[in-house]
Amino acid sequence: MQETVLPGHGSGGKLMNQLIRDVIKETLDSGGLQLDDSAILPVEGEQIVFTTDSYTITPIFFPGGNIGDLAINGTVNDLAVMGAIPRYLSCGLILEEGLPLDDLKRVLQSMRAAADRAGVKIVTGDTKVVEKGKGDKMFINTSGIGVLTQPLQRRDIQTGDKIIVNGTLGDHGIAVMAERNGLSFTEGLATDCAPLNLLIQPLIKAFPGKIRFIRDATRGGAASVLNEIVDGRRFSVRLIEEDIPVKDEVLGVCEILGIEPMYAANEGKIVIVVDPSVAADMVARMKELPFGQDAAVIGEVTGEFEGVVFMQTPVGGRRMLPLLTEDQLPRIC
């Protein structure tokens, strides 16, 4: 275990998992800490879903969005992947001295528009200011409350289950990195940041009991989500490389920066594990819904190995996709 905090401790990879398990959980857990996208809290006959997230992205403005709508959609999505209907959010602002008020207003306007689109209300918050040089323009924390009216979308995963994504992978992470590195040839590439409750709730209703697992593929990308699924299990995940939707612009930037698209961050993409009997119908339904037009089956759960994720290439080879020690794309959300 490292003696100091490193950038990789916030990456979604091995270092972050170690920090959560060996330091945070070990110290804080008194029997009620739930290490999932959100915590399920029984309150007066209802199941309330509660989550919190912090956003430190740089730059705070990027193609197709900014730190404000990222904060709203990210927290909405953490509730939605549990099967909850998002209702209320808080907004905590940490502002650096010298931040132009016009930039703050622009971010807040984006937050309001994103909340309206997702059907949630911002109901409380807090504001702090730190001295110039003690922050990086702006950090945002958003906590969210939702109501679980359908069963929790966590069921036993079985061999033969199909892996589905709702669209092209890596858009957010690569758009931000292109902006950060001044890559002018990526004009048109933008974040995929979106409120996925508008996609997930119709799927839950259309395919009751058929969804085994949903998670949004943010830090560490789809590969990290799949590694969490197989960790310590007696099955593996086989991905079909030619079936994975990735934009040509994303592939181009990945080649230049030496990044694997499966590890690139997304803010509008989910990984779904489903009963194989409904996989084709679910993809067809997703294509009719918001943020699902490029949905695809990209692989399946298999008993060939235990606890690994691997890619089957077009020429018949296999390439392992292990959980990385740290993220290839720091401060991406």
N, C-alpha and C positions, 0 to 999 in steps of 0.2 A: 504494500500500500504506500502510495506517495506521501511525503511529509507535508507538502503544500498543495494548494488547489492549482490545477492546470486548466488551460482552455478546454482540453478534452473531457474534463469532468462535467461539462454541460453539453456534450456532443450527441448523446443518444447511443453511444457505443459502449464498449467494455468498461472504460474508465468511469463513465457515469453510472452504470449499473453497480460497479463496485462501491462507488461513493454512497449511493442510495442504500445498498444492502449493509455495508460495513460501518458507516458513520451515521447517516441520517436515520434509517430505520432502527438501527441498534440503539440509538440514543433517544429517539422520540416515541417509539412505539410502546404504548401501554396496553395493547390488545385491540385497538380500534383502527389502526392505520391500514388503509386499503391502497395497495399499489396498483392502481388501474388508471384509466383515463379520468375517472370520476369516482367519488365515494357514494354508496347507496345508504341513505339514512331513513329509517322508518319513522315517520312523524304523523301521529294522530290518524292512523289508518291509511296514510298515503306513503308511497315510496318517493322520497325526495332525492334528487341526484345533485351532488355538489362538486364543483371543480374550481381550480385556480391555475393561472398561468401568467408568466412574465415575459415581456418582449423587449429585446435589446438589439434588434437588427440594425445593421449599418450598411448602406445609408438609410435614413428614415423615409426617404422617398425613392421609389424604384419603379421600373416600367409596369404600369397597370395597377399600382396601388401605393400604400404607405403604411407606416407602423400602426396607424389608427384602425383601418379596416382589417388589417392582419390580426390585431388584438381581439376585435369583436368576433371575427369568423373563427379564429383558432379556438376560442373558448366555447363558442356555440358548437363547434365540431366535436370537442371533447365530451360534451353532453350527448350529442346526437349519436355517436358511435356506441354508446351504452344502450341505446334504444329510447332515450328520454326526449321529451319535448322541451326545448329550452324556453325559459320564461323571463328570468331577471339576471342582470349583470351589474357588477360594480366596476368602477374605473379609478385606478390609482395612478397618478401621474408623478414621475420624478423628472423635473425639468432642470436643465443646466443654465446657469446665469448666462445671459447673452443670446438665448434662443429668440429669434424674431417672433413677435406675437402673430404675425401673419402666418408663419409656419404652424404655430400652435392652433390657430383657428382652422387652418386647412385640415390638419389631422383630426380635430374635433368634429368638423363637418363630415369627414369620411366615416368617423365612428358612428355618428348619428344616422347617416345613410345606410351603413351596413347593418346596424341594429334594426332599422325599419324594414329592411329587406328580409332579414332573418326572422322577423316577428317577435323580437325581444325588446325589453325596456331596460335602459340604464337607470338604476334607482338610487345609487349611493356611490360615494367615492372619496378620494383624498388627494391633496396636492402638496408636494414638497419641492423645494428649490435647493440645489447644491451649488457651491461656488464654481466659477469658470475653471475648467480643467479637471474637475472632480467627477464629471459625468461625460456622456457623449450625446449632447443635444437633448435626448429624451428617452426615458424608459417608461413602459406602461405595464401595470399589472391589472388583469381582469379576472374576477371570480364570477362564477355562474351558477345559477340554480335552475333545475329543470324538474319535470314530473315524469315518473315512469308509469305509463299507462299500459304498456305492452311488456312481456317478459324480458328480462335482461338478455341482451344479445351475446351471451357467452354460453356455449354448449360444447359437449365433448366432440373434438375433431376426430374424424375417422379416415382411414386410408380410402382412397378413391374420391374424397371430397375435392371439389374444384376451387381454384384460386382465381378471383375476378378483380380487376381494377376498373374504375369508372372513366379512365381516360389516359392521355399521354403523361408519362412520368418525367419528373425532373424539371418541369417548367419554372416553378418558383425559384428553386435554388440556383438554376443556371441563369435565369433572368437577373437575379440579384448579383451574382458573381460577374456577369458580363458588364453590368452597370458599374460595379466596384472596380473592375479592371479596364474600363473604357474601351470595350470591344465594339467598334462602330458597325461591324458587319452583321450584328444581331438585331438590327432594327425590325420591329414586329414581334419579337419574343417578349412575353409578358408573364407576370405571375399568374398562377391559377387560383389565387385566393378566392374562396367562395363559401357560402353558408350551406353545408352539406345536409342539414336537417331537411331541406327542401327535396333532397334526393332519397335520404335514408328512410324517412317515415313512410312514404308510399311503398317502398320495397318491403318493409316489415309487414305492412298490412296486406300486400299482395302475396307474400310467401311466408305465412305464419309457420314458425317452427322449423323452417328450412335453412335459416342463416345460423351458422355455427359461431361465427366470430366476425367482428368488424373493427378496424382501427384506421385512423387517418395516418398516412405515411408522411410524417413531418421530418423532424431531425433524423438523419440516418437513412431516410428514404424507405422504399418498399422492402429492400433487402433486410434492413434492421428489424422491421415488423415481422417478417417471416422467420428470422432467426429467433425472435422471442417466442414465436409459436412453437417451434420445434425444440427449444432448449430443454434438455433432460427428458425428451419424449422418445418413444420407440418407433417413431416414424420420421420421414423427411419430406422436403418439398422439392419437386422437380419442376423447373420453369422451362418453357419453350421459347428460346431467344427470339425467333422470328415472329412470335405472337405478341410480343411485348410492345405496346404502342409508345413510341418516342419520336418527337419531332426532329426533322433533319437539322434544324438550327441548334437544338439541344445536343444532338450527337456531335455536331461540329465543334461547339464550345468544349464539350467533354474531351474530345480528342486533343484540343489545344492545351487544356488545363490538366490533362491526365486524370480525369474523373470518370468513374463508372456510373452511368445514369441510374442504375438500380439503387445507389446510395444517395442520390441527390434529393434534396428536400422538396416536399410538395406542401401546398396549403389548401388544395382543393381536390385531393385524391384520397380514396379509401382503398384498402385491401379487404376483400370479403372472402371468407371461406364458406362454401355452401354445399348442400346436398347435391350430388351430381345429377340427380333427376330433374332439377330445376335450373341448372346452370344456363342452358341456352335460352330458356324463357326469361330468366332474370336479365341477361344481357340485352335481349330484345326490349324488355320493359325499360331498362335504364336508358336506352337510346331515345326513348320518348320523353324522358324527364330532364329537368334542369341539371346541367353538369354531368350528364351521362352519355353524351352523344358518341364518344369514342371508347365506350366500354368494351372490354374483351376478357375472355378466359385466357390466362397466361400460364397456367400450370395446374398441378394437382398434388395432393398429399399421397405419398407412396411409402411402402414398407421396405424399399430397396436398402436404405441405410437408416441409422438412428441419429436424430438430432442435427441434421445438416440441411443446408439449402444449396442446391446446385442447378446450373444452367445447362440445358441440352442445346448445343450449337447446331446450326444448319447442316454442318458436315458430319454430325453424329458424335462429336466430342462432348466432354463434360467439363464444366468449369465451376469450381466451388465458389460460393459467395458467403464467406464467414462474417460474423459480427466484427466490425472494425474496432480497434482500440479507441480511436477518436474519429470525429467527423472530418470528412474531406472539405467541408464548407462551414467554417466557424461563423458564428453570429449571423445566422441566416433567418432567425425568427426571434 
